[in-house]
Amino acid sequence: MNWNETKTLLNKLYEAAVTAAHPAHCLVPHLPPMPARGNVIIIAAGKAGGSMAEVAERHYLEAGLAPERLSGIAVSRHGYGRPLKKIEMVEAGHPMPDEAGIKSAEKVLRIASAATENDLVLVLMSGGASANLIAPAEGITLDDKRALTKQLLASGANIGEINTVRKHLSRIKGGRLAVAANRAKLVTFAISDVPGDDPSVIGSGPTVPDTSTLADARAILQRRQISLSAAIAAALDNPNNESPKPDHPAFRNSKFHIVARPADSLTAAAKAARDAVLAPVVLGADLEGEARDVAVQHAKQAKSLAATGRRSVLLSGGELTVTMTGNGRGGPNQEYALALALALSGTPKISAVAGDTDGTDGGGGDASDPAGAFVSETTLSRAKALGLNAAKLLANNDSTTFFEKLGDLLKPGPTYTNVNDLRAVLIDT
């Protein structure tokens, strides 16, 4: 295959993974019946928040629910809103929280607290909700939260660590939304974006109990060498900010279901690979680690497979991290792709795509940010011809500049879902 044909095939694998996790395909079969007397109140958040609300709203209205019995709010990142009829749609900041996220979270808490025993509160949760719904603990400002978020993202902390901290600095995360809605029937449907599909980590678990503690949060910040404002330090020492635990009565009337997970998307990508006469080698849906280190490992595996003459593809999911040491542009998937290109060093017949299934990877928080990048056996030679120093750009965490100049960025735009990364390394022997 030529490079354009290879790129098309790699993109098909990525699209298969994304499609499998879209709410239009995974949510409706799980939606509960409408209540006999009360209202259906929809609270949706995260990168799939708008699309999940759109699907649920259409389902209940088409099922005959009177429009006046349907209400709620959906919060997603800027550029990820969807057209809704009865549910309010709000776009808020990600990964950096903003005022829209604060106002939305306050409204969510008011809506949940007003729900009665006759109402069905349907919480539709997806990755990104931690940044979209922000209700800082007493004494903490938006600037405090933004400064802390920036440090955590640059520190190499994984999503579990970041969300443990978040849950102890919030009035909505870590089970507190369930406490607010404790009178109503509460059902949560989630699209998982976290390794291991831990409900308490997805969106920082606003409707499930939290087993982590204030002490855990403090230990993470100390280990990651994060400097704290006086307000953050005080909040983490305040026992009132401990999250509700599994024995809290609010969770007795609460149910939680995952409707799509990274493993589902890998299964779909593997089927697409077999349809293209490729043998899928699935490395796992929950990979974690430094992006450039994982890339080196995958390059070794790909070379070994190439030596066997087997036409195959390495598939993996999970969420990689980047410890920022430079001041360039990029994200974990682009950094992985650049490190992979260097590790492969032009090995013939090996190409790859790495992309975030939500449609954006790092960047400035714009919906137009790239999702990742493509790699081919000619990546380094083409870069050299353009005067690009791949190793130097990697050292500066500037993978976007590298792939932008090559024309090899993956730019699908908003996908309205999020099950983390999809990496496909193609061995076309």
HELIX and SHEET records of a PDB file:
HELIX    1   1 TRP A    3  ALA A   20  1                                  18    
HELIX    2   2 PRO A   23  CYS A   26  1                                   4    
HELIX    3   3 VAL A   28  HIS A   30  5                                   3    
HELIX    4   4 GLY A   49  GLU A   62  1                                  14    
HELIX    5   5 PRO A   67  ARG A   69  5                                   3    
HELIX    6   6 GLU A   99  ALA A  114  1                                  16    
HELIX    7   7 ALA A  129  ASN A  132  1                                   4    
HELIX    8   8 LEU A  142  ALA A  154  1                                  13    
HELIX    9   9 ILE A  159  LYS A  167  1                                   9    
HELIX   10  10 ARG A  176  ALA A  180  1                                   5    
HELIX   11  11 ILE A  202  SER A  204  5                                   3    
HELIX   12  12 LEU A  214  ARG A  223  1                                  10    
HELIX   13  13 ALA A  230  LEU A  236  1                                   7    
HELIX   14  14 PRO A  239  ASN A  241  5                                   3    
HELIX   15  15 PRO A  249  ASN A  253  5                                   5    
HELIX   16  16 PRO A  262  ASP A  275  1                                  14    
HELIX   17  17 ALA A  291  THR A  308  1                                  18    
HELIX   18  18 PRO A  332  LEU A  344  1                                  13    
HELIX   19  19 THR A  379  ALA A  385  1                                   7    
HELIX   20  20 ALA A  390  ALA A  395  1                                   6    
HELIX   21  21 SER A  399  LEU A  406  1                                   8    
SHEET    1   A 6 GLU A  88  ALA A  92  0                                        
SHEET    2   A 6 LEU A  70  ARG A  77  1                                        
SHEET    3   A 6 VAL A  40  ALA A  45  1                                        
SHEET    4   A 6 LEU A 120  SER A 126  1                                        
SHEET    5   A 6 LYS A 185  ILE A 191  1                                        
SHEET    6   A 6 SER A 254  ALA A 260  1                                        
SHEET    1   B 6 ALA A 279  LEU A 287  0                                        
SHEET    2   B 6 SER A 312  GLY A 318  1                                        
SHEET    3   B 6 ASP A 421  ILE A 427 -1                                        
SHEET    4   B 6 ILE A 350  ASP A 356 -1                                        
SHEET    5   B 6 GLY A 372  VAL A 375 -1                                        
SHEET    6   B 6 LEU A 409  LEU A 410 -1                                        
END                                                                             
